[in-house]
């Protein structure tokens, strides 16, 4: 055998690994769009409410401007979301066969109720402003918000069942079905994860809106709208950043420690069970040595955060069978620390910006406007790292404690087929990314004053 072929075989990936990479790529790329639309939906309702209460036409113009960006993101979210539904059958057919009786219900409800509610009233919101009374247009905006957030809830219910399965029955043929509809929707994991996730979506939208406002103020143009966007983005960002840490992140972390101790130990790089366990702020994970190199740690804080006392014992990885450890420990460790580190930065940035806003100095503080502008991509990274932490932490389980990831893939789809379609998605999504950047950049450069009724219709028809 030639040396070249030998080297290639070392890098060859089996079908299961490619199925995992395939789905990880498509779902990560897809979620770039819903996290902004879900957050923007709330902020657009706030703008429409301010318009109704004050009668100020600037809020109407501002809401039309963000409706354009919402529409583009919604469109691309639909386009990139559809392939994932097919992947359940193509790449993960065994998982679909065994769990379809459970996950099929929330996924169907997401499509039938939430998605169509959001889509129908998005049309009314975009094209019906001149035909509806002001309260009717506000109602359309609110129902778009409601539909998008209900849609997110049903998706979270599906994922939460995979993280913490409840209200199910195992049938003789090895498949699962729902034993209690309300038990499935009332899964405590789902509500904690949903609250944390939606705060993350609002953080993303707030940073994007504040960044656009800072951009206009730094360019010394469209000052009124720059101040509106910056003020709303900072206020919403400060609130959501605080709630992202406490109570949603705190409660979710404590619940995870109770039901997925291996995930929490992997996130913290804790190999040995300890009383008064420290929290590692920074360091490099050494799996072979089962330690953290060059750690920057704060003693006893991890025990306090999980159990409320510095003397509590935190379970380490060595107390758990190694075949139940998360299968990608370094990726889990670094994803979690990226998420936590960025979350801390968001909190500090937005609280400081809110203080300057309260003191009436934010609009002129260029030293603060620049960090706000340059930070807009970071919530996307933090949300991606957060989802990676949740999904990698669940491994090696596809459904925690019930189905291993190795048992859920499609047995008849080979590595070559999966690699071929993965490369196709990489190319197609690269083109979509370029189109999205160009369109959003053009909208921001034109600014909100050009966002009249007719241009919205023309631009959306053109983009479609």
C-alpha positions as CSV (number, residue, x, y, z in Angstrom):
1,X,0.0,0.0,0.0
2,X,1.3,3.4,-0.9
3,X,2.3,5.9,1.8
4,X,-0.3,8.4,0.4
5,X,-3.2,5.9,0.8
6,X,-2.0,5.1,4.3
7,X,-2.1,8.8,5.3
8,X,-5.5,9.2,3.8
9,X,-6.9,6.2,5.7
10,X,-5.8,7.9,9.0
11,X,-8.1,10.8,8.2
12,X,-11.0,8.7,6.9
13,X,-14.2,9.2,8.8
14,X,-16.8,6.5,9.4
15,X,-20.5,7.0,8.5
16,X,-21.6,7.7,12.0
17,X,-19.0,10.5,12.5
18,X,-20.0,12.1,9.2
19,X,-23.7,11.9,10.1
20,X,-22.9,13.8,13.3
21,X,-20.8,16.4,11.5
22,X,-23.5,16.8,8.8
23,X,-26.3,17.5,11.3
24,X,-24.1,19.6,13.5
25,X,-23.2,21.8,10.6
26,X,-26.7,22.2,9.2
27,X,-28.4,22.9,12.6
28,X,-25.6,25.3,13.7
29,X,-25.9,27.3,10.4
30,X,-29.7,27.2,10.6
31,X,-29.8,28.6,14.1
32,X,-27.9,31.8,13.1
33,X,-31.3,33.0,11.7
34,X,-34.0,32.0,14.2
35,X,-32.1,33.4,17.2
36,X,-32.2,36.9,15.6
37,X,-35.9,36.6,14.4
38,X,-37.1,35.4,17.8
39,X,-35.3,38.3,19.6
40,X,-36.3,40.9,16.9
41,X,-39.9,39.8,17.1
42,X,-40.0,41.0,20.7
43,X,-38.2,44.3,20.0
44,X,-40.4,45.1,17.1
45,X,-43.5,44.7,19.3
46,X,-41.8,47.1,21.7
47,X,-41.3,49.6,18.9
48,X,-45.0,49.2,17.7
49,X,-46.2,49.7,21.3
50,X,-44.1,52.9,21.6
51,X,-45.7,54.1,18.4
52,X,-49.2,53.5,19.7
53,X,-48.5,55.1,23.1
54,X,-46.6,58.2,21.8
55,X,-48.0,58.7,18.3
56,X,-44.4,59.3,17.2
57,X,-44.0,58.3,13.6
58,X,-40.3,57.5,14.1
59,X,-41.2,54.3,15.9
60,X,-43.3,53.2,13.0
61,X,-40.4,53.9,10.6
62,X,-38.0,52.1,12.9
63,X,-40.3,49.0,13.0
64,X,-40.6,48.9,9.2
65,X,-36.8,49.0,9.0
66,X,-36.4,46.1,11.3
67,X,-39.3,44.3,9.6
68,X,-37.1,44.1,6.5
69,X,-34.2,42.4,8.3
70,X,-36.7,40.2,10.1
71,X,-38.2,39.1,6.8
72,X,-34.8,38.2,5.3
73,X,-33.8,36.2,8.4
74,X,-37.2,34.5,8.5
75,X,-36.9,33.5,4.8
76,X,-33.4,32.0,5.3
77,X,-34.4,30.3,8.5
78,X,-37.2,28.5,6.6
79,X,-34.8,27.6,3.7
80,X,-32.1,26.2,6.1
81,X,-34.6,24.6,8.4
82,X,-36.4,22.3,5.9
83,X,-33.3,20.1,5.2
84,X,-33.0,19.2,8.9
85,X,-36.5,17.6,8.8
86,X,-35.4,15.4,6.0
87,X,-32.1,14.5,7.8
88,X,-34.1,12.7,10.5
89,X,-35.2,10.2,7.9
90,X,-32.0,10.1,5.8
91,X,-29.2,10.2,8.3
92,X,-31.0,9.3,11.5
93,X,-33.7,6.8,10.4
94,X,-33.3,4.5,13.4
95,X,-33.6,7.3,15.8
96,X,-36.8,8.5,14.0
97,X,-38.2,5.0,13.9
98,X,-37.8,4.5,17.6
99,X,-38.7,7.9,18.9
100,X,-41.1,9.2,16.3
101,X,-44.0,8.4,18.6
102,X,-42.7,11.1,21.0
103,X,-40.8,13.7,19.1
104,X,-43.2,13.7,16.1
105,X,-45.9,15.4,18.2
106,X,-44.0,18.6,19.2
107,X,-42.4,18.9,15.8
108,X,-45.7,18.6,14.1
109,X,-47.3,21.2,16.5
110,X,-44.4,23.5,15.7
111,X,-45.1,23.3,12.0
112,X,-48.9,23.3,12.0
113,X,-49.6,25.8,14.8
114,X,-46.6,28.0,15.4
115,X,-45.0,28.2,11.9
116,X,-48.2,28.9,10.1
117,X,-49.3,31.4,12.7
118,X,-46.0,33.3,12.4
119,X,-46.0,33.1,8.6
120,X,-49.6,34.3,8.1
121,X,-49.3,37.3,10.4
122,X,-45.8,38.1,9.1
123,X,-47.5,38.7,5.7
124,X,-50.1,41.0,7.3
125,X,-47.4,42.9,9.2
126,X,-45.2,43.4,6.2
127,X,-47.9,44.3,3.6
128,X,-50.9,45.3,5.7
129,X,-49.9,48.5,7.4
130,X,-51.8,50.8,5.1
131,X,-54.8,48.5,5.1
132,X,-55.1,47.8,8.9
133,X,-55.8,50.2,11.7
134,X,-52.8,50.9,14.0
135,X,-54.1,48.5,16.7
136,X,-54.6,45.8,14.0
137,X,-51.0,46.3,12.8
138,X,-49.8,46.1,16.4
139,X,-51.8,42.8,16.8
140,X,-50.2,41.4,13.6
141,X,-46.7,42.2,15.1
142,X,-47.6,40.6,18.4
143,X,-48.9,37.4,16.8
144,X,-45.7,37.2,14.8
145,X,-43.8,37.4,18.1
146,X,-46.1,34.9,19.7
147,X,-45.8,32.4,16.8
148,X,-42.0,32.6,16.8
149,X,-41.7,32.1,20.5
150,X,-44.3,29.2,20.5
151,X,-42.3,27.7,17.6
152,X,-39.2,27.9,19.7
153,X,-40.9,26.2,22.6
154,X,-42.0,23.1,20.7
155,X,-38.4,22.7,19.3
156,X,-37.1,23.0,22.9
157,X,-39.6,20.4,24.1
158,X,-38.2,18.0,21.5
159,X,-34.6,18.6,22.5
160,X,-35.5,18.6,26.2
161,X,-37.0,15.1,25.9
162,X,-33.7,13.9,24.4
163,X,-31.9,15.5,27.3
164,X,-34.2,14.4,30.1
165,X,-36.9,11.9,28.8
166,X,-40.2,12.0,30.6
167,X,-43.8,11.0,29.9
168,X,-42.9,8.1,27.6
169,X,-43.8,4.4,27.3
170,X,-41.5,1.7,25.8
171,X,-43.3,-0.6,23.5
172,X,-42.5,-4.3,22.9
173,X,-41.0,-3.5,19.4
174,X,-38.4,-1.2,21.0
175,X,-40.1,2.1,20.0
176,X,-41.3,4.8,22.3
177,X,-44.6,6.6,22.6
178,X,-46.1,9.5,24.7
179,X,-47.7,8.4,27.9
180,X,-48.8,11.9,28.9
181,X,-49.1,14.8,26.5
182,X,-49.1,17.4,29.3
183,X,-46.2,15.5,31.0
184,X,-44.2,15.9,27.8
185,X,-45.0,19.7,27.6
186,X,-44.4,20.1,31.3
187,X,-40.9,18.6,31.3
188,X,-39.0,20.8,33.8
189,X,-35.9,20.6,31.6
190,X,-37.9,22.1,28.7
191,X,-39.0,25.2,30.7
192,X,-35.6,25.9,32.1
193,X,-33.9,25.4,28.8
194,X,-36.5,27.5,27.0
195,X,-36.2,30.4,29.3
196,X,-32.4,30.3,29.0
197,X,-32.5,30.0,25.2
198,X,-35.0,32.8,24.7
199,X,-32.9,35.1,26.8
200,X,-30.0,34.3,24.5
201,X,-32.2,35.2,21.4
202,X,-33.0,38.5,22.9
203,X,-29.3,39.1,23.7
204,X,-28.5,38.5,20.0
205,X,-31.2,40.9,18.8
206,X,-30.3,43.5,21.3
207,X,-26.7,43.5,20.4
208,X,-27.5,43.7,16.7
209,X,-30.0,46.6,17.2
210,X,-27.6,48.5,19.5
211,X,-24.7,47.9,17.1
212,X,-26.7,49.4,14.2
213,X,-27.6,52.4,16.4
214,X,-23.9,52.8,17.4
215,X,-23.0,52.6,13.7
216,X,-25.3,55.5,12.8
217,X,-24.1,57.6,15.7
218,X,-20.4,57.0,14.9
219,X,-21.1,58.0,11.3
220,X,-23.0,61.0,12.5
221,X,-26.1,60.3,10.3
222,X,-29.6,59.2,11.1
223,X,-29.1,60.4,14.6
224,X,-32.7,60.1,15.8
225,X,-32.9,56.5,14.7
226,X,-29.4,55.7,16.0
227,X,-30.5,56.9,19.4
228,X,-33.7,54.9,19.3
229,X,-31.9,51.7,18.2
230,X,-29.1,52.2,20.7
231,X,-31.4,52.9,23.6
232,X,-33.8,50.0,23.0
233,X,-30.9,47.6,22.3
234,X,-29.0,48.6,25.5
235,X,-32.1,48.4,27.7
236,X,-33.2,45.1,26.3
237,X,-29.6,43.8,26.3
238,X,-29.0,44.7,29.9
239,X,-32.2,43.0,31.1
240,X,-31.6,39.9,29.0
241,X,-27.9,39.6,29.9
242,X,-28.8,39.7,33.6
243,X,-31.6,37.1,33.1
244,X,-29.3,34.9,31.0
245,X,-27.0,34.5,34.0
246,X,-29.6,34.6,36.8
247,X,-32.1,33.1,37.2
248,X,-32.3,31.1,33.9
249,X,-28.6,30.0,33.6
250,X,-28.3,29.4,37.4
251,X,-31.4,27.2,37.5
252,X,-30.6,25.3,34.4
253,X,-27.1,24.6,35.6
254,X,-28.3,23.2,38.9
255,X,-30.9,21.0,37.2
256,X,-28.2,19.7,34.8
257,X,-25.9,18.9,37.7
258,X,-28.7,16.8,39.3
259,X,-29.6,14.8,36.1
260,X,-26.4,14.9,34.0
261,X,-23.5,14.9,36.4
262,X,-21.1,13.7,33.7
263,X,-21.9,16.7,31.6
264,X,-21.3,19.2,34.4
265,X,-18.0,17.5,35.4
266,X,-16.9,17.6,31.7
267,X,-17.8,21.2,31.4
268,X,-15.7,22.1,34.5
269,X,-12.9,19.6,33.8
270,X,-13.5,18.0,37.1
271,X,-12.1,14.5,37.2
272,X,-12.1,13.7,40.9
273,X,-15.1,14.1,43.2
274,X,-14.4,17.0,45.6
275,X,-15.9,18.8,48.5
276,X,-15.6,22.6,48.1
277,X,-14.9,22.1,44.3
278,X,-13.3,25.1,42.6
279,X,-14.6,26.8,39.4
280,X,-12.0,27.0,36.7
281,X,-12.1,30.3,34.9
282,X,-9.3,29.5,32.4
283,X,-7.0,26.6,31.7
284,X,-6.1,23.7,29.3
285,X,-7.7,20.3,29.6
286,X,-5.3,17.4,30.0
287,X,-7.3,14.2,29.6
288,X,-4.4,11.8,29.9
289,X,-3.2,13.5,33.1
290,X,-6.8,14.0,34.2
291,X,-6.1,17.6,35.3
292,X,-6.3,21.2,34.1
293,X,-3.0,22.7,33.1
294,X,-2.3,26.3,34.1
295,X,-5.6,26.7,35.9
296,X,-7.1,30.0,37.0
297,X,-9.5,28.8,39.6
298,X,-11.6,30.2,42.4
299,X,-11.9,27.7,45.3
300,X,-15.2,26.3,46.5
301,X,-17.3,28.4,44.0
302,X,-18.5,25.5,41.9
303,X,-19.9,23.8,45.0
304,X,-21.6,27.0,46.1
305,X,-23.1,27.6,42.6
306,X,-24.6,24.1,42.4
307,X,-25.6,23.4,46.0
308,X,-25.6,26.8,47.7
309,X,-22.8,25.9,50.1
310,X,-19.0,25.9,49.8
311,X,-18.7,22.5,51.5
312,X,-20.9,20.5,49.1
313,X,-19.4,17.6,47.3
314,X,-19.4,17.7,43.5
315,X,-19.3,14.5,41.5
316,X,-16.2,14.0,39.2
317,X,-15.8,12.1,36.1
318,X,-13.9,9.3,37.7
319,X,-17.0,8.3,39.7
320,X,-18.9,7.7,36.5
321,X,-18.3,4.7,34.1
322,X,-15.9,5.9,31.4
323,X,-18.3,4.7,28.6
324,X,-20.8,7.3,29.9
325,X,-18.4,10.2,29.7
326,X,-19.1,12.9,27.1
327,X,-17.3,11.6,24.0
328,X,-15.6,15.0,23.1
329,X,-14.4,16.3,26.4
330,X,-12.1,19.0,25.1
331,X,-14.7,20.4,22.9
332,X,-17.3,20.4,25.7
333,X,-14.8,22.1,28.1
334,X,-13.9,24.9,25.7
335,X,-17.4,25.4,24.4
336,X,-18.7,25.9,27.9
337,X,-15.9,28.3,28.9
338,X,-16.4,30.3,25.7
339,X,-20.1,30.6,26.4
340,X,-19.6,31.6,30.1
341,X,-16.8,34.0,29.3
342,X,-18.7,35.8,26.6
343,X,-21.8,35.9,28.9
344,X,-19.8,37.7,31.5
345,X,-18.5,40.1,29.0
346,X,-22.0,40.8,27.7
347,X,-23.2,41.5,31.2
348,X,-20.3,44.0,31.9
349,X,-20.7,45.7,28.6
350,X,-24.5,46.2,28.7
351,X,-24.6,47.2,32.4
352,X,-21.9,49.8,31.8
353,X,-23.8,51.1,28.6
354,X,-27.0,51.2,30.6
355,X,-25.3,53.3,33.3
356,X,-24.0,55.7,30.6
357,X,-27.5,55.9,29.1
358,X,-29.0,56.7,32.5
359,X,-26.4,59.4,33.0
360,X,-27.1,60.9,29.5
361,X,-23.6,60.3,28.2
362,X,-23.9,57.2,26.0
363,X,-24.7,58.8,22.7
364,X,-21.5,60.9,22.8
365,X,-19.2,58.3,24.3
366,X,-17.4,57.0,21.3
367,X,-15.1,54.9,23.5
368,X,-18.3,52.9,24.4
369,X,-20.0,53.0,21.0
370,X,-17.1,51.2,19.3
371,X,-17.2,48.1,21.6
372,X,-21.0,47.9,21.2
373,X,-20.6,48.1,17.4
374,X,-17.8,45.5,17.2
375,X,-19.5,43.1,19.6
376,X,-22.5,42.3,17.5
377,X,-21.1,38.9,16.2
378,X,-20.3,37.7,19.7
379,X,-23.8,36.6,20.7
380,X,-23.9,34.3,17.7
381,X,-20.7,32.7,18.9
382,X,-22.0,32.5,22.5
383,X,-25.3,30.9,21.5
384,X,-23.5,28.4,19.3
385,X,-21.1,27.5,22.1
386,X,-24.1,27.2,24.5
387,X,-25.9,24.7,22.2
388,X,-22.6,22.8,21.7
389,X,-22.3,22.5,25.4
390,X,-25.8,21.2,25.8
391,X,-25.6,18.6,22.9
392,X,-22.0,17.5,23.5
393,X,-22.7,17.2,27.2
394,X,-25.5,14.7,26.5
395,X,-23.1,12.4,24.6
396,X,-22.7,9.4,24.3
397,X,-26.5,9.4,24.5
398,X,-28.9,10.4,21.7
399,X,-31.7,10.1,24.1
400,X,-30.2,10.4,27.6
401,X,-30.1,7.0,29.3
402,X,-32.2,5.3,26.6
403,X,-30.5,5.4,23.1
404,X,-26.9,5.8,22.4
405,X,-25.8,8.0,19.5
406,X,-24.2,5.0,17.8
407,X,-27.6,3.3,17.7
408,X,-29.6,6.1,16.1
409,X,-28.0,6.6,12.7
410,X,-29.2,5.2,9.3
411,X,-27.6,1.8,8.7
412,X,-27.9,2.0,4.9
413,X,-26.4,5.5,4.3
414,X,-22.6,5.2,3.8
415,X,-19.8,7.6,4.6
416,X,-19.4,8.6,0.9
417,X,-23.0,9.6,0.5
418,X,-23.0,11.6,3.8
419,X,-19.7,13.3,2.8
420,X,-21.1,14.2,-0.7
421,X,-24.2,15.9,0.7
422,X,-22.2,17.6,3.4
423,X,-20.0,19.2,0.8
424,X,-23.0,20.2,-1.2
425,X,-24.5,22.0,1.8
426,X,-21.2,23.7,2.5
427,X,-21.2,25.1,-1.0
428,X,-24.9,26.1,-1.0
429,X,-24.8,27.7,2.4
430,X,-21.7,29.7,1.4
431,X,-23.7,31.3,-1.4
432,X,-26.6,31.9,0.9
433,X,-24.2,33.6,3.4
434,X,-22.9,36.0,0.8
435,X,-26.5,36.9,-0.3
436,X,-27.6,37.5,3.3
437,X,-24.6,39.7,4.1
438,X,-25.1,41.8,0.9
439,X,-28.8,42.2,1.5
440,X,-28.6,43.1,5.2
441,X,-25.6,45.5,4.5
442,X,-27.7,47.3,1.8
443,X,-30.6,47.7,4.2
444,X,-28.4,49.1,6.9
445,X,-26.6,51.5,4.6
446,X,-29.9,52.8,3.2
447,X,-31.2,53.3,6.7
448,X,-34.7,53.4,8.2
449,X,-35.9,56.6,6.5
450,X,-36.1,54.7,3.2
451,X,-38.2,51.9,4.7
452,X,-41.5,53.0,3.2
453,X,-44.3,50.7,2.4
454,X,-43.6,50.1,-1.3
455,X,-39.9,49.6,-0.9
456,X,-40.5,46.8,1.6
457,X,-42.8,45.0,-0.9
458,X,-40.4,45.4,-3.8
459,X,-37.3,44.3,-1.8
460,X,-39.0,41.2,-0.4
461,X,-40.4,40.1,-3.8
462,X,-36.9,40.6,-5.3
463,X,-35.3,38.6,-2.5
464,X,-37.7,35.8,-2.8
